[in-house]
Amino acid sequence: MPAPVNVFKEAILDGQTLYGLWVALASPHAAEVSAGSGFDWILIDAEHGPNDIPLIAAQLAAVARHAAHPIVRLPVGETWLIKQALDIGAQSLLIPMVETGEEALRLARACRYPPEGIRGMGAGLGRASDFGRIADYVETANEQICLIVQIESQLGIDNAEAIVTTEGVDGVLVGPSDLAADMGHTGNPRHPDVMAAVDALIRKVVLLGKPAGIMTTDPTMIRLAREAGACFIAVGTDVGVLAKGAQSLLAEVKKG
């Protein structure tokens, strides 16, 4: 029996447009509700959300019955952390703040078993192989892993071609908020210079033959990204949905 097919990877390589929700509440219940809400994918965030490996594993299990594909964003691209995330069953990883081709190659190798990479041989202990019950997991896992790197700095943009063309990098997600800060426009990703940089970067990624994505709640940025060729787009967060929904509900009730 081979490793499960990564339907998200298949879809973005096919150029399908997929919409996602950022999940940062660090709750299996919240992740399950989000995954059942009709989005094509969710992003379990361990960079800014208070997540650790056991909690990520619980969320992966909680969302498994839904069609939304779970991506895990790790806080850093450390080899040992990538290994643990893959072993608990994450098939798609997002690594933040990738700035060089050398770093991209190191990440790609950390995600794959030898000879393509350096991933440790311990999957039989985890969810990824159904605890050893997927007999051909090791032989078939590499092709189902999806590595998405996040370009969100001027240095990353300067090295975009080297990053994007790295073998084993399956997609690029643009981070407009950190990019804005790095460009001197902290808190203002809608600055014309930032918008132009985002547009140019997405077009470059697509021109180089890789899927591009973005996370933004701004309708103008969503439209710009889509027109530039982005095919996986996160349009909100579970935190935002809850906070705004609660405020809206109370305001509606108080109107009488």
Protein Blocks (a to p, Z undefined) as FASTA:
>chain_A
ZZdddfklmmmmnopacdddddfkopaklmmmmmmnopabdcddfklpccdfklmmmmmm
mmmmpmbdcddddfbfcfklmmmmmmnopabdcdehiabfklmmmmmmmmpccfkbmcdc
fklmmmklonopamklmmmmmmmpccddddfbfklmmmmmmmmmpghiabdcddfklmmm
mnopghiambfklmmmmmmmmmmmmmnopacddddfbfklmmmmmmnopabdcfbdfklm
mmmmmmmmmmmmmnZZ
